[in-house]
Amino acid sequence: MRVAWGLILLGMLGVSTAASGSGDRVGDLLFDLEVGRPEVRMAAVRALGNAHDSRALEPLQELARNLAEKSDLREEAILALGKLGYREAVPVLRDIALNPRDKDDVRIVAVEMVSRLDRRGSVRELAERFEDRRDDDDVREAILAYLDRADSSRALPSLLLVAENPRDDDDIRGAALDLAVRLDRARLERTLENLILARQDDRDVRRRALELAAEDPAPLVEALIDVAGDAGDRDEVRLAALGALIAAADSRADETILDIIADSRDDWEVRVRALDYFRRRRPSGWEETVRARATDPKDKDTLRVAAFGLLADRESESAREDALRIVSLASEDDEVRAAAAAYLGVVGDSDSCAALLNVLQQPTRSGFLGLFRGGPSPAFQAACIRSLARLRCSEARDVIDYLSRRSEELEVKKAAREALGQL
């Protein structure tokens, strides 16, 4: 009796009974867990997790589920159960993970230990818990990580339910959508279509749905056309829809793309992106539409530059006469004139050589005041030099040689020196 009271007293004082020489280390640790001071109990929990003794299972489970205990001690008990490795602990750990009234940090550790002991057996319960948007985001992210490791299509209905819920957290929805794609891409067509067409939904979620649609756009072309052609929709969403349509290169989109490019009231970035469609397809009327944009002085300069670039890439001669006029017209923007000059370097003829050389013979801009004196900009001059070299315009050699030595603009001098090697 004296020995028993002595052991209790040692535990109350925080002295580990493992030093008492009983010979039963696990028994001593369990005694410390029962009556020791906080730091002794914490040390006992950690030691029991490494003991690999089934006697520790029930006491650790009891501690883990006890809401009256401090969170840090419960977390250590949960970790210890994971280290012990007994699947019998899974129901207790799962109950903790599923309990919305428990502490978030405790639940997260419980989810992680369920993942260690029960890779797939708890998919249904945790997937259903994941659906509740009132739960803490960190807990739901831990559950999502478990579902990811489980790699089970049984989680798919819950993932799609979350992904399509516009009242849920956008980051959670995006992560759920990504995992759903990895689990079963073939079953996502309806969800992706719903997200793409949901005009009032979060733009990042819709944009992510469109990025996924671009990986296999054929089944969703009609929805993509609907969004891309809607000038009232968000521009960044329409740009993503256009990216998917470009990947699809489907003739059903031809008319919509042509209309977008022709509509001067539409956003210029959307129209520039739409031009890339013609790098994959060349529907009837594409040349006329692009030439009209390149040569219209009322249109956005950036769009005109992109249109000339596309015509050059396609080696279309449809805008050659217009390009000659634009290169020679001082009232035109120099970026557009430079793009027209580059275009002539691809489709030009002897008339192009004369027009480009004439630009190089004009007085140039220099210094701050040069901005107000007219004359070709350095970028425009450099474009003319490169096109003259590409067209092998030998009559321009003397002027280019002079510029390679005497020009004050590094961009011009560099282009001239490179051109001399081609002439």
C-alpha positions in Angstrom: 0.0 0.0 0.0 2.8 2.4 0.8 4.4 1.6 -2.6 1.2 2.5 -4.4 0.8 5.8 -2.6 4.5 6.5 -3.3 4.0 6.0 -7.0 1.0 8.3 -7.0 2.9 11.0 -5.2 5.8 10.7 -7.6 3.3 11.1 -10.5 1.7 14.2 -8.9 5.1 15.7 -8.5 5.9 15.2 -12.1 8.5 12.5 -11.6 8.4 9.7 -14.2 7.8 6.3 -12.6 9.8 4.8 -15.4 12.7 5.5 -13.1 11.2 3.4 -10.3 12.6 0.3 -11.9 9.3 -1.6 -12.3 10.6 -3.3 -15.4 7.4 -2.6 -17.3 8.2 0.6 -19.4 4.8 0.8 -21.1 3.0 0.2 -17.8 5.1 3.0 -16.2 4.2 5.3 -19.2 0.5 4.6 -18.9 0.8 5.5 -15.2 2.5 8.8 -16.1 -0.3 9.5 -18.6 -2.9 8.9 -15.9 -1.5 11.0 -13.0 1.6 13.0 -14.2 2.0 16.7 -14.6 1.2 18.2 -18.0 4.8 18.0 -19.3 5.1 14.4 -18.0 1.9 13.4 -19.7 3.0 14.9 -22.9 6.3 13.0 -22.8 4.4 9.8 -22.0 2.1 10.2 -25.0 5.0 10.7 -27.3 6.8 7.7 -25.9 3.7 5.5 -26.1 3.4 6.3 -29.8 6.8 4.7 -30.3 6.2 1.8 -28.0 4.2 -0.4 -30.5 2.3 -1.9 -27.6 -1.5 -2.6 -28.0 -2.0 -1.6 -24.3 -1.5 2.0 -25.3 -4.3 2.0 -27.9 -7.4 2.5 -25.6 -5.8 5.1 -23.3 -4.6 7.1 -26.3 -8.0 6.9 -27.9 -9.7 8.0 -24.7 -7.4 11.0 -24.5 -7.8 11.9 -28.2 -11.6 12.0 -28.0 -11.7 13.9 -24.6 -12.8 17.5 -25.4 -12.0 18.5 -21.9 -8.3 17.9 -22.5 -6.0 20.6 -23.8 -5.7 20.7 -27.6 -1.9 20.2 -27.8 -2.1 17.0 -25.7 -5.0 15.7 -27.8 -3.0 16.4 -31.0 -0.1 14.4 -29.6 -2.4 11.6 -28.7 -3.7 11.5 -32.3 -0.2 11.6 -33.7 0.7 8.7 -31.3 -2.2 6.7 -32.6 -1.0 7.2 -36.1 2.5 6.0 -35.1 1.1 2.9 -33.4 -0.4 1.9 -36.6 -3.5 0.0 -35.4 -6.5 0.3 -37.7 -8.8 -0.1 -34.7 -8.1 3.6 -34.0 -9.6 4.8 -37.3 -13.3 5.1 -36.1 -12.2 7.4 -33.2 -9.9 9.5 -35.5 -12.6 9.7 -38.1 -15.2 10.9 -35.6 -12.8 13.6 -34.5 -12.2 14.7 -38.1 -15.9 14.8 -38.8 -16.9 16.8 -35.7 -17.5 20.4 -36.7 -17.7 21.4 -32.9 -14.2 20.2 -32.3 -11.0 22.4 -32.6 -9.9 22.9 -36.1 -6.2 22.1 -35.4 -7.2 18.8 -33.7 -9.4 17.8 -36.6 -6.7 18.5 -39.2 -4.3 16.2 -37.4 -7.0 13.6 -37.1 -7.6 13.8 -40.9 -3.9 13.3 -41.5 -3.8 10.2 -39.3 -6.9 8.7 -40.9 -5.0 9.1 -44.2 -2.1 7.2 -42.7 -4.1 4.3 -41.3 -7.0 4.2 -43.7 -6.1 5.4 -47.2 -9.4 4.7 -48.9 -11.8 3.4 -46.3 -13.1 6.8 -45.1 -13.6 8.4 -48.5 -17.4 8.5 -48.4 -17.6 10.1 -44.9 -14.9 12.6 -45.4 -16.1 13.5 -48.9 -19.6 14.3 -47.6 -18.0 16.4 -44.8 -16.1 18.3 -47.4 -19.4 19.5 -48.9 -20.2 21.7 -45.9 -19.0 25.2 -46.8 -19.5 26.3 -43.1 -16.5 24.2 -42.1 -13.1 25.8 -41.7 -11.1 26.1 -44.9 -8.0 24.6 -43.4 -10.0 21.5 -42.3 -11.5 21.2 -45.8 -8.1 21.5 -47.4 -6.8 18.7 -45.2 -9.8 16.6 -46.2 -9.2 17.4 -49.8 -5.6 16.3 -49.4 -6.8 13.0 -48.0 -9.2 12.5 -51.0 -6.4 13.3 -53.3 -4.2 10.6 -51.7 -7.1 8.2 -51.7 -7.4 8.6 -55.4 -11.0 7.2 -55.4 -13.8 8.1 -57.8 -16.2 7.8 -54.9 -15.3 11.3 -53.9 -16.3 12.7 -57.3 -20.0 13.6 -56.6 -19.0 15.6 -53.6 -16.2 17.3 -55.5 -18.5 18.3 -58.3 -21.1 19.6 -55.9 -18.6 21.9 -54.3 -17.1 23.0 -57.6 -20.5 24.1 -58.9 -21.6 25.9 -55.7 -21.2 29.7 -56.3 -21.7 30.4 -52.6 -18.7 28.3 -51.6 -15.1 29.6 -51.3 -13.5 30.1 -54.7 -10.2 28.6 -53.9 -11.8 25.5 -52.4 -14.0 25.2 -55.5 -11.0 25.5 -57.8 -9.1 22.9 -55.9 -12.1 20.5 -55.9 -12.4 21.0 -59.7 -8.7 20.2 -60.3 -9.0 17.0 -58.2 -12.2 16.0 -60.0 -10.4 16.3 -63.3 -7.6 14.1 -62.2 -10.0 11.4 -60.9 -12.3 11.2 -63.9 -12.0 13.8 -66.7 -14.7 12.1 -68.8 -17.4 12.8 -66.2 -16.8 16.5 -66.0 -18.3 17.7 -69.2 -21.6 18.8 -67.7 -19.9 20.5 -64.7 -17.5 22.4 -67.0 -20.4 23.5 -69.2 -22.4 24.8 -66.2 -19.4 26.8 -64.9 -18.5 28.2 -68.3 -22.0 29.5 -68.9 -22.6 30.8 -65.3 -22.3 34.5 -66.1 -22.6 35.7 -62.5 -20.1 33.2 -61.1 -16.6 34.0 -59.9 -14.4 34.8 -62.9 -11.4 32.8 -61.6 -13.5 29.7 -61.2 -14.9 30.1 -64.7 -11.5 30.9 -66.1 -10.1 27.7 -64.6 -13.0 25.7 -66.1 -12.2 27.2 -69.5 -8.5 26.2 -69.1 -9.6 22.7 -68.4 -12.0 22.8 -71.3 -9.1 23.8 -73.6 -7.5 20.4 -72.9 -10.4 18.7 -74.7 -12.5 21.4 -76.2 -14.5 19.5 -78.8 -17.5 18.5 -76.6 -17.8 22.1 -75.3 -17.5 24.1 -78.5 -21.0 25.5 -78.4 -20.6 26.8 -74.8 -17.2 28.3 -75.7 -18.7 30.1 -78.7 -21.6 31.4 -76.5 -19.1 33.0 -74.1 -16.5 34.2 -76.5 -19.1 36.0 -78.6 -20.8 37.7 -75.7 -19.5 41.2 -75.5 -21.3 41.7 -72.2 -19.3 39.0 -70.5 -16.0 39.6 -68.7 -13.1 40.2 -71.0 -10.7 37.8 -69.1 -13.3 35.0 -69.3 -13.8 35.6 -73.0 -10.1 35.5 -73.6 -9.9 32.1 -71.9 -12.9 31.0 -74.1 -11.1 32.1 -77.2 -8.0 30.2 -76.1 -10.1 27.0 -75.9 -11.7 27.8 -79.3 -8.3 28.3 -80.9 -7.2 24.9 -79.5 -10.4 23.3 -80.9 -10.0 24.9 -84.4 -13.7 23.9 -85.0 -15.5 25.3 -88.0 -18.6 26.0 -85.8 -16.6 29.0 -84.4 -15.7 30.6 -87.7 -18.6 33.0 -87.9 -18.3 34.1 -84.3 -14.5 34.8 -84.6 -15.0 36.8 -87.8 -17.7 38.9 -86.1 -15.5 39.6 -83.0 -12.6 40.8 -85.1 -14.9 43.0 -87.3 -16.7 44.7 -84.4 -14.8 47.9 -83.6 -16.9 48.4 -80.5 -15.6 45.2 -78.9 -12.6 45.1 -76.5 -9.4 45.3 -78.5 -7.6 42.7 -76.4 -10.3 40.2 -77.2 -10.1 41.1 -80.9 -6.3 40.7 -80.9 -6.6 37.2 -79.3 -9.3 36.2 -81.8 -6.8 36.8 -84.6 -4.8 33.8 -83.4 -7.7 31.6 -84.5 -6.6 32.1 -88.1 -3.2 30.6 -87.3 -5.1 27.3 -87.0 -8.0 27.8 -89.5 -8.5 29.9 -92.5 -12.3 30.2 -93.0 -13.8 32.0 -96.0 -13.4 35.7 -95.6 -10.6 35.7 -93.1 -8.2 37.6 -95.3 -10.6 40.4 -96.1 -11.5 40.7 -92.4 -7.9 40.9 -91.2 -6.8 43.2 -94.0 -9.7 45.6 -93.1 -8.4 45.7 -89.5 -4.8 46.3 -90.5 -5.6 49.2 -92.8 -8.3 51.0 -90.9 -6.8 54.2 -89.4 -9.7 54.4 -86.9 -9.0 51.1 -85.4 -6.8 50.3 -82.4 -3.1 50.5 -83.3 -2.3 47.4 -81.3 -4.9 45.5 -83.3 -3.6 46.8 -86.6 -0.1 45.8 -85.7 -1.3 42.2 -84.8 -3.3 42.1 -88.1 -0.3 43.0 -90.2 1.8 40.4 -88.3 -0.8 37.7 -89.0 -0.9 38.6 -92.7 2.8 38.4 -92.8 2.9 35.0 -91.1 0.3 33.7 -93.7 2.2 35.4 -96.5 -1.0 37.0 -97.7 -0.5 39.6 -100.4 -4.0 41.1 -100.0 -2.7 44.2 -98.1 0.4 45.0 -100.1 -0.9 48.2 -101.7 -2.3 49.4 -98.4 0.9 48.7 -96.7 2.9 50.7 -99.2 0.5 53.6 -98.6 0.8 53.3 -94.8 4.6 53.2 -94.8 4.7 56.4 -96.8 2.0 58.2 -94.8 3.5 60.4 -92.0 0.1 60.8 -90.3 0.0 57.1 -89.5 1.2 55.8 -86.1 4.9 54.7 -86.4 4.2 51.3 -84.7 1.6 50.5 -87.4 4.0 51.8 -90.1 6.7 49.6 -88.7 4.4 46.6 -88.8 3.5 47.4 -92.4 7.2 47.7 -93.3 7.8 44.2 -91.7 4.9 42.9 -93.7 6.3 44.2 -97.0 9.6 42.4 -96.1 7.6 39.2 -96.6 5.3 40.0 -99.6 7.0 43.1 -101.1 8.3 43.8 -104.6 10.5 46.5 -106.2 7.9 49.2 -105.3 8.4 48.1 -101.7 12.1 48.7 -101.9 11.6 52.2 -103.1 9.1 53.1 -100.4 11.2 51.5 -97.6 14.3 53.3 -98.8 12.5 56.6 -98.9 11.8 56.2 -95.2 15.5 55.9 -94.4 16.3 59.0 -96.4 14.0 61.2 -94.3 15.2 63.4 -91.4 15.1 61.3 -88.2 14.0 62.1 -84.7 16.7 62.8 -82.2 16.6 64.0 -78.6 13.5 65.2 -76.7 12.5 67.8 -79.3 12.6 65.2 -82.0 9.4 63.8 -80.8 7.7 66.9 -82.2 9.6 67.1 -85.5 8.1 64.2 -87.3 10.3 61.8 -89.3 10.5 58.0 -88.7 11.1 56.6 -85.2 14.1 54.4 -84.6 11.9 51.3 -84.4 10.3 52.2 -87.7 13.7 52.7 -89.3 15.0 49.4 -88.0 11.9 47.6 -89.5 12.5 49.2 -92.9 16.2 48.2 -92.8 15.4 44.6 -91.9 12.8 44.4 -94.7 15.1 45.9 -97.3 17.7 43.3 -96.4 15.1 40.5 -96.6 14.0 41.7 -100.0 17.6 41.9 -101.1 17.2 45.6 -102.2 20.8 46.3 -103.3 20.0 49.9 -104.0 19.7 50.5 -100.3 23.2 49.3 -99.4 24.9 52.7 -99.3 22.2 54.2 -97.1 22.3 51.2 -94.8 26.1 51.3 -94.6 26.0 54.9 -93.7 23.4 54.3 -90.9 25.5 51.4 -89.6 28.3 53.9 -88.9 26.7 57.2 -88.3 23.3 56.6 -86.7 22.9 57.8 -83.2 20.3 55.2 -82.4 21.7 51.8 -81.3 18.6 50.0 -82.5 19.1 51.4 -86.0 22.8 50.8 -86.0 22.4 47.2 -85.0 19.8 46.5 -87.6 21.9 48.1 -90.3 25.0 46.1 -89.4 23.0 42.9 -89.5 21.5 43.9 -92.8 24.8 44.5 -94.5 25.6 40.8 -94.2 22.5 40.0 -96.2 22.9 42.5 -99.0 
